[in-house]
């Protein structure tokens, strides 16, 4: 496989300066610099080398390609006979002699489409290439998701840092807002102590129990393990059918929910005007906690939560409609 061979050669070449100290110096050719730029974005030798070959050595185009999810295997699949994106359709337009779906009208078949078969037209439509600006935005967001700062992304893609920041935060309300103080605060509030969570379901305890292996689980999780005759996920030993309620841990989990709900409501009140998406996320978590606590047991929390839902202009959850 050419890409695999090239990636191995590139990996050894990148290590020459370390392996042969005093004999070789670090490679400073344009190709090596381009490969290092792509690798700094978090892509390995194999993908970096393949993408650079596909992009004629341009690191910006290679990053855009990888950010869209491209892999060398995609290129191999494009040349396979009968492939949806076969070379006959990519190079010479629609080939009347090319293989096609037997359910296609163009093939002369009147057979009804099987259940789940996508709609078939007489001629495949060529997928338009996305604009360059869109590709760069996709690349910028993908790199931001890998933990890179706008300044680093701007340097890699040859863009202005302000433009990168706008691209990264352009989808506000549809995801996390990187580099935002309010987002960092919300992330902290959404964290839950691992000791308060079931190791199987990974959610905050509601009805914790101590199983025969000595570890705490949510009751429903233990019952599921026993029903399916599964071993302990912690010790890999067989579980016995008896378990004990973990009352102290349950009380601690309930106290955590109540205290954290207060913090989440305070955050929502602060963010409702400037960051409605963050406010809604915080409010939803508080609502989930209140549902477990019981609306009647925390009427003040429930009432304030319902009022904030109305302030956000969103439907009040069913459990809070009487508050």
Secondary structure, DSSP 8 states (H G I E B T S, - for coil): -HHHHHHHHHHHHHHHHHHSTTT-----SHHHHHHHHHHHTT--HHHHHHHHHHTTT-HHHHHHHHHTT--HHHHHHHTSTT-TT-HHHHHSS--TTS---TT-GGGT------TT-----SS--------HHHHHHHHHHHHHHTT--HHHHHHHHT--HHHHHHHHHTTTTSS--TT-HHHHHHHHHH---GGGB-TTT-SB-SSEEE-TTS-EEEHHHHHHHHHTT---TTT-S---S--EE-HHHHHHHHHHHHHHHHHHHHHHHHHTTT-HHHHHHHHHHHHHHHHHH-TTT-HHHHHHHHHHHHHHT----GGGTT-
